[in-house]
Amino acid sequence: MHINIERITRLHYLISHASTGTPEQLALKLSVSEATLYRDLQMMRNAGAPIIYNSIRQSYVYERSVDLKLLSFESHEPYEGFKPS
């Protein structure tokens, strides 16, 4: 599976700051389809990211603090996953 590191990093930032908006708004912010957004969110969850949607804040949020770990942006090494911080 190809991982768009820049998009995942931006998605992580928006989730960390509870500023994603609705799924439709988030897909627009990331310039992707909602289907792609849902695949990215599922991939992040599968990697251990505790992502939920908060309907009051109208944003995806982390249930607990996480630290996004990437091995290398330049060498395109495998994605390591999410670690609790």
C-alpha positions, -999 to +999 in steps of 0.1 A: +000+000+000+013+034-010+013+058+020+011+096+013+033+107+041+025+144+036-012+138+037-010+115+068+012+141+085-014+169+078-042+146+088-024+138+121-019+176+127-056+184+121-067+155+143-043+165+171-057+200+170-094+189+168-097+210+136-107+185+110-143+196+106-168+171+092-156+143+070-168+162+039-149+193+051-118+173+059-118+156+025-119+191+009-090+203+032-069+173+021-080+175-016-091+139-016-124+120-020-143+110+011-135+074+002-098+081+003-102+099+036-119+069+051-092+046+038-065+069+054-084+070+087-087+032+087-051+028+079-042+051+108-065+032+131-050-002+120-016+013+129-028+020+164-041+056+162-071+059+186-092+081+163-128+089+170-153+114+156-165+139+182-199+151+170-200+180+195-167+194+182-175+183+147-139+170+144-120+138+145-099+136+177-075+112+193-089+094+224-055+098+240-023+115+230-003+099+202+031+105+186+033+100+149+065+081+141+079+080+106+112+064+098+123+087+070+106+111+047+135+111+022+143+074+019+107+062+018+114+035+044+084+015+057+059+033+079+065+025+116+031+033+130+017+052+159+031+051+194+013+063+226+031+094+239 
